[in-house]
Structure formats: structure tokens, C-alpha cells
Amino acid sequence: MMRFWPFAAFVALAGFLYVGLSLDPHEVPSPLINKPAPAFTLPQLHDPAKMFSSQDMKGQVWLLNVWASWCVSCKEEHPVLLSLAQQNIVPILGLDYKDKNEDGEAWLRSGGNPYTLVATDKDGRVGINYGVYGVPETYVIDKQGVIRYKQIGAVTRENLQKKILPLIAELQAK
């Protein structure tokens, strides 16, 4: 009977591996879903003397997009965000994560700026409070300041159409 334990342990580990590999890494559940978004006050990218507070968005549905000039996937999602911004459906607030101001500003000048406003999180503390795994990440935050959705990785036209925009419409109607 004792010689079957290693085999049983191997089968159990293989089962966990099989289940783990079948999961979508963009669907990692966040413990912050349906909880108040962490409050923050940070300097604005284009005018560091001005501060932006997440509390300024109370009463509005909004997106918080965490990005950086050094992020390859951020470049992939950028055209999607630019298109969304042109539609004027929802304010998109940018959080320039662990980046130099001059690099963030240059990146937005060259690629266009989809953001209503950009705050800078140079030391990454706000990102830590939001549970950022890596950039880009996007949060849908409701009128009461509660996180309703977290997109890990680039926002694509598909997940924008299928998940994010329907949720925004639902939250704006409330």
C-alpha cells in the first residue's frame, strides 16, 4: 500500500497542473471586485504641481488604465483606448506606473492621448494597493467608487465590446 502513495501524489499534482493550464490568465479573479477602489491622490503627469484624487470621480463611472511607456502590451491596446476616447462614452483616467514623467509625456505625444487625465505612480504604491500584477491593467469603477471589473493585460476590441462596454452601460443606467 505504501508504494502507491508516490503514484497517487503524482496523479494529484498532474490534475492540478492540467486544471491550472486550462485557465485564462486574463481571468484571474481580483479580491477587489465589488469592493471600494483604494483611494489615492497623485500628481498629474502633465502638471506635477496639480494633484488628482480618485475621489474626484465620485458620481461617475470611469476607467482606470494602468500603463507605462516601457510596456509593450500597452502599445498594443493604445489604439483601442484612442478609439474609445473618441466615442466619449466614459472617462478614461491613466495611471502612469513606475515611469519617468518625460518618458510618459513623450509616449503620449507620439501615440496620442486617450486619457481625460493622467496621474503618475512613480513608486508603484497605488498600483500595489490596486493589486496590479503588471501593466497594462484596466479597472471599471462605478459611481460609488467600487471596482466592478478588472482587465488584466491589454484591452482588446473583443473584450471591450463583450465585457467592458456592456458593464459600463449597465452601471451608467443605475
N, C-alpha and C positions, 0 to 999 in steps of 0.2 A: 504494500500500500504506500509506503514512503517513497518509492521510486516514481510514483505518478505525480507527486507534488510539483517537480520542476516542469513537467509537461502541462499540468493544469495552470501553473503560473504563466507559462509561455502563451497558452491559448487565451488567457485573460488579457495579457498585455497586447497580443495581436488584435484582439477585439477592440480594445481602447484605441489603438493606433488606426484601425480601419474606420471607426466612427469619427475620430478626430480628423482624418484626412478627407472625409466626405463633407466636412463643414465649410461654409463660405467664410473666408477671413474677414470679409466686409460686413458680416452679420454678427460680429462679436457684441454680445449684449453689454450695455453700459449700466452700471449701478445708478447712474444719474438720471436715467429716463424716468419721467414723471416726478422728478424732484426739482426743487428750486435751483436754477442755474447759479453757480458760485458768483457772488458779486465781485466786481473789480473796478478800479479806477486806474487808468493808464494814460501816459502821454500820447498825443496824436502823432502819427508819422510825419505829416506834412507841416505840423506846427507843434513841436515838443513842449512849447510853453502852455498850450491848451491841453486840458485833460478831457478824457472821455470816461464816463461811468456807465456800466451796464444798466444801472438804474434809470438812465436817460431814456431807455427803450420801453419802460413800463407802459402798458396800454397798447403796444403794437406787437404784431407777430413779426419776427425777424430771423435772419440767418446770421450765424457767426461762423465765418470761414477762417480756419487757422491755416496759414500758408507761410512760405519763406522764399526768398529769391534763389536760394540754393536747391530748392526742391524740384526734382524732375517731374513728378506726378502733378505738381501744381501747374506746370506749363501745359500739361495735357487737359486739365479741367478749365483752364483760363478762358478759352473761347465759349464754353458753356456758361460760365458766370457772366461774361460780357453780354451774351445774348439774353440771359435772364434779366440783367440790369436794364437793358434797353426796353424790356417789356414793362418795367416799373410795377411789378406785381408785389414785391416785398423788399424792404431794405436789406441790403447785404453789408454787414459790418466785417471788415477784415481784421484779423489779429496776426500781425507780422511777428512770427515766432523765432526767437533766438537768431536775430538778423541784425545787420548794421543798417541804420537809417538810410545811408546813402545807397546801399545796395537795394533795399526795398523800393526807394523812390525811383532809382534808375530802372528797375524791373517794371514798375507800373508805367513809367514814361514810355518805355519801348513796347510794351504789350497791351497797353490800355488799362484803364482803371474802372473795374466794375463796382467798386465799393462806395457806399454812401459816406463812409468814414473808415479810416484805418488807425488802429491803436497798436502800439509796439510793446511786445512782451520779450524784452531783451534777455532776461534771465530765465524765462520759461516758467515762472511760478504760477501764472494764471493758467497756462497750459497744463501744468501738473494738477491744479485744482479741478480742471475740466476732464482729467483723465486722458489727455492726449497721448496716443501711442506713437504717433508720428504724423508728419504733415503730408498731404492735406487731410483735414477733418472738418466736417461741417455739422453744425447743430441747428435744429429748428427750435426756436424758443417762442413760447406763446405769450399772450398779452399779460399774463400774471407773472412772467419771468420763469416759467417752468420749462425744462428741456423735454421736448416731445419726441425728438428723433436725433440720432447721431449717425452720420455717414462717415465711415472710416475709408480713407482713400479718396480718389478723385470723384467728383460729381460728374456723372456722365449724362448724356441726353436721355438715356433709358431710365436711370434711377431718378432723374429729375421729373420725368413725365409720369412714371409709375408710382413713385412713393412721395417725393418731396412736394410737388405742386398740389396733388390732391390733399395732402395733410395741411398745407398752408391754407388752401381754400376752406377746408373744414374749420380750421382754427380762426380764420378771419370772420367766418359767419357767426361764430359764437359771441 
